């Protein structure tokens, strides 16, 4: 198997190495990741400045760009042949519910799917390193099964792993996205020179964490596997919007 691995935590993130070590058991793994942390980058692209690539002693490539840049550059320029699958992660921290919209990890997987490849976003529900190996082992199982049982070409898998050891996992659950309350308001502070600075507030608490959601699975020490559609069209609203849009006059 020929596997492309990326992330949004940066090329030196422990989760990236853990994923590389485990997926290397399946075949050849190419790692192309941002040269610094790009958490929250979503599907942003670097369009103004040129992209530069550096290969490190361990063979990993870093790019002075976003997770989406990394996947696109890897497939179009750095790899001799297209990968069989794109895997992003292992992210430090869960990507659940509304988080997926902002996640650079999910975006890296989505870019793989945009380029016609199966893709998986892997996250650990912790910012500690203790159970990264567990998440990497889960990734290996998911990749093997996704290759054997493909999903539609407009979808990716968003996988979140609870912060427990592999032996303590309570199973795997296919889930839907839950939701959060809105985040706290931005905080205003001042730097040492008296200039105003602003920080995003904390994430909102769980709003919909009922049975069947990704939140519920993680809270019960189960791996959450959520199929995500790349096409964001709200088909159920087309008729309603068409009723008034067709009456509008163009200038």
C-alpha positions as CSV (number, residue, x, y, z in Angstrom):
1,X,0.0,0.0,0.0
2,X,1.2,3.5,-0.8
3,X,0.0,6.0,1.9
4,X,0.3,9.7,2.2
5,X,0.3,11.1,5.8
6,X,-0.1,14.7,6.8
7,X,-1.4,16.7,9.8
8,X,-2.1,20.2,11.1
9,X,0.0,20.0,14.3
10,X,3.2,20.3,12.3
11,X,6.0,18.0,11.1
12,X,7.5,17.6,14.6
13,X,4.3,16.6,16.3
14,X,4.5,13.2,18.2
15,X,1.1,12.1,16.7
16,X,2.6,12.3,13.2
17,X,5.4,10.0,14.1
18,X,3.1,7.5,15.9
19,X,0.9,7.3,12.8
20,X,3.9,6.9,10.6
21,X,5.3,4.0,12.7
22,X,2.0,2.1,12.7
23,X,1.0,2.7,9.0
24,X,4.4,1.7,7.9
25,X,3.4,-1.9,8.7
26,X,0.9,-1.6,5.7
27,X,3.4,-0.4,3.1
28,X,5.2,2.7,2.0
29,X,4.4,5.9,3.9
30,X,5.2,9.4,2.7
31,X,4.9,12.2,5.3
32,X,4.3,15.8,4.1
33,X,3.2,18.2,6.9
34,X,3.3,21.9,7.8
35,X,6.5,23.3,9.1
36,X,4.6,24.7,12.1
37,X,1.3,24.3,13.9
38,X,-1.7,25.1,11.7
39,X,-4.5,24.0,14.0
40,X,-7.8,25.6,13.0
41,X,-6.6,26.3,9.4
42,X,-9.6,24.5,7.9
43,X,-9.2,24.3,4.1
44,X,-7.2,27.4,3.6
45,X,-4.6,27.7,0.8
46,X,-1.4,29.7,0.5
47,X,-2.0,31.7,-2.7
48,X,0.2,34.8,-2.2
49,X,3.5,33.4,-1.2
50,X,5.5,30.5,-2.8
51,X,5.6,27.2,-1.1
52,X,9.0,25.7,-0.1
53,X,9.7,22.1,0.9
54,X,12.4,20.8,3.2
55,X,13.2,17.1,3.8
56,X,14.3,16.2,7.3
57,X,16.7,13.5,8.6
58,X,13.8,11.1,9.3
59,X,12.6,11.4,5.7
60,X,9.6,13.6,6.5
61,X,8.9,16.6,4.3
62,X,7.8,20.0,5.8
63,X,6.1,22.7,3.8
64,X,5.7,26.4,4.8
65,X,2.0,26.2,4.2
66,X,-1.3,24.8,5.4
67,X,-2.4,21.1,5.7
68,X,-4.3,21.5,2.4
69,X,-1.2,22.8,0.7
70,X,0.8,19.9,2.0
71,X,-1.6,17.2,0.6
72,X,-2.0,19.0,-2.7
73,X,1.8,19.5,-3.1
74,X,2.6,16.0,-2.1
75,X,0.3,14.4,-4.6
76,X,1.0,16.8,-7.5
77,X,4.8,17.2,-7.1
78,X,6.5,15.1,-4.4
79,X,5.2,11.6,-4.9
80,X,6.3,9.5,-7.8
81,X,2.9,7.8,-7.9
82,X,-0.5,8.7,-6.4
83,X,-1.1,7.3,-3.0
84,X,-3.8,4.7,-2.3
85,X,-5.1,6.7,0.6
86,X,-4.5,9.9,2.5
87,X,-4.5,9.8,6.3
88,X,-4.3,13.0,8.4
89,X,-3.2,13.0,12.1
90,X,-2.9,11.8,14.7
91,X,-4.3,15.2,15.9
92,X,-3.7,16.3,19.5
93,X,-7.3,16.9,20.6
94,X,-10.6,15.7,19.4
95,X,-12.4,17.0,16.2
96,X,-16.0,16.5,17.2
97,X,-19.2,18.1,16.1
98,X,-18.8,21.7,15.0
99,X,-15.0,21.4,15.4
100,X,-14.8,19.6,12.0
101,X,-15.6,22.8,10.2
102,X,-12.4,24.5,11.4
103,X,-10.1,21.5,11.6
104,X,-7.0,21.4,9.6
105,X,-6.8,17.6,10.1
106,X,-10.2,17.1,8.5
107,X,-9.3,19.6,5.8
108,X,-6.1,17.6,4.9
109,X,-8.3,14.5,4.5
110,X,-10.8,16.4,2.5
111,X,-8.1,17.6,0.1
112,X,-7.2,14.0,-0.5
113,X,-10.8,13.2,-1.4
114,X,-10.9,16.3,-3.6
115,X,-8.0,14.7,-5.5
116,X,-9.9,11.5,-5.9
117,X,-8.5,9.4,-3.1
118,X,-10.0,7.7,0.0
119,X,-9.1,9.7,3.1
120,X,-9.2,9.5,6.9
121,X,-8.9,12.2,9.6
122,X,-7.5,10.8,12.9
123,X,-7.7,12.6,16.2
124,X,-7.1,11.7,19.8
125,X,-9.4,13.2,22.4
126,X,-6.4,14.5,24.5
127,X,-3.5,16.9,24.2
128,X,-1.2,14.4,26.0
129,X,0.9,11.9,24.3
130,X,0.2,8.8,26.4
131,X,-2.3,7.2,24.2
132,X,-1.1,8.2,20.7
133,X,-0.1,4.6,20.1
134,X,-3.7,3.6,20.7
135,X,-4.9,6.1,18.1
136,X,-2.3,5.0,15.6
137,X,-3.3,1.3,16.0
138,X,-6.9,2.3,15.4
139,X,-5.8,4.2,12.3
140,X,-4.2,1.0,10.9
141,X,-7.4,-0.9,11.4
142,X,-9.6,1.8,9.8
143,X,-7.3,2.1,6.8
144,X,-7.3,-1.6,6.2
145,X,-11.0,-1.8,6.3
146,X,-11.7,1.4,4.3
147,X,-9.5,0.0,1.5
148,X,-11.4,-3.3,1.6
149,X,-14.8,-1.6,1.9
150,X,-14.8,1.7,0.0
151,X,-17.3,4.5,0.7
152,X,-18.7,6.9,-1.9
153,X,-16.2,9.2,-3.6
154,X,-17.6,12.4,-2.0
155,X,-17.0,11.2,1.6
156,X,-14.2,10.9,4.1
157,X,-14.0,9.3,7.5
158,X,-13.5,11.4,10.6
159,X,-12.2,9.2,13.4
160,X,-11.9,10.2,17.0
161,X,-10.2,8.0,19.6
162,X,-10.9,8.3,23.4
163,X,-7.9,9.0,25.7
164,X,-7.5,5.4,26.9
165,X,-5.1,2.5,26.1
166,X,-5.9,0.2,23.2
167,X,-6.9,-2.5,25.7
168,X,-9.3,-0.2,27.4
169,X,-11.3,0.7,24.3
170,X,-15.0,-0.2,24.6
171,X,-15.5,-0.8,20.9
172,X,-16.1,1.2,17.7
173,X,-19.2,3.2,16.9
174,X,-20.3,4.7,13.6
175,X,-21.7,8.1,14.6
176,X,-23.1,11.4,13.4
177,X,-21.7,14.8,14.3
178,X,-22.9,16.2,17.6
179,X,-22.8,20.0,18.4
180,X,-21.6,22.5,20.9
181,X,-23.0,25.6,22.5
182,X,-21.4,28.7,21.0
183,X,-17.9,29.4,22.1
184,X,-17.1,32.0,24.7
185,X,-16.6,35.6,23.5
186,X,-13.2,36.7,22.4
187,X,-11.0,38.0,25.3
188,X,-9.3,41.4,25.1
189,X,-6.0,41.9,26.8
190,X,-3.0,44.1,26.5
191,X,0.6,43.2,25.5
192,X,3.6,44.5,27.6
193,X,3.6,47.7,25.5
194,X,-0.1,48.5,26.3
195,X,-1.4,47.5,22.8
196,X,-4.7,45.7,22.6
197,X,-4.6,42.0,21.8
198,X,-7.4,39.4,21.4
199,X,-7.7,35.7,22.1
200,X,-10.5,33.3,21.1
201,X,-12.6,32.1,24.0
202,X,-12.9,28.5,25.1
203,X,-14.9,26.1,23.1
204,X,-18.5,25.8,23.9
205,X,-19.7,23.0,26.1
206,X,-21.5,20.0,24.5
207,X,-25.0,20.8,23.3
208,X,-26.0,17.6,21.5
209,X,-24.0,14.7,22.9
210,X,-26.9,12.2,22.8
211,X,-26.6,8.6,21.9
212,X,-25.5,8.2,18.3
213,X,-23.3,11.3,18.3
214,X,-19.5,11.4,18.2
215,X,-19.5,13.1,21.6
216,X,-21.4,10.2,23.1
217,X,-19.1,7.6,21.7
218,X,-16.0,9.3,23.1
219,X,-17.6,9.9,26.5
220,X,-18.2,6.1,26.6
221,X,-14.6,5.2,25.6
222,X,-15.6,4.1,22.1
223,X,-13.9,5.0,18.9
224,X,-16.1,7.4,16.9
225,X,-16.2,6.9,13.1
226,X,-18.2,9.6,11.4
227,X,-18.6,9.6,7.6
228,X,-18.5,13.1,6.3
229,X,-19.8,14.4,3.0
230,X,-17.6,16.9,1.1
231,X,-20.6,18.3,-0.9
232,X,-22.1,20.8,1.5
233,X,-25.2,21.5,-0.6
234,X,-28.4,21.7,1.5
235,X,-30.6,19.8,-0.9
236,X,-33.6,20.0,1.4
237,X,-33.6,23.8,1.1
238,X,-33.4,24.0,-2.7
239,X,-37.1,24.0,-3.3
240,X,-37.8,26.6,-0.6
241,X,-35.1,29.0,-1.8
242,X,-36.2,28.5,-5.4
243,X,-39.7,29.6,-4.6
244,X,-38.5,33.2,-3.9
245,X,-35.2,33.3,-5.8
246,X,-37.0,32.7,-9.2
247,X,-39.1,35.8,-8.6
248,X,-36.1,38.1,-8.2
249,X,-35.1,40.4,-11.1
250,X,-31.6,40.6,-12.2
251,X,-30.2,44.1,-12.6
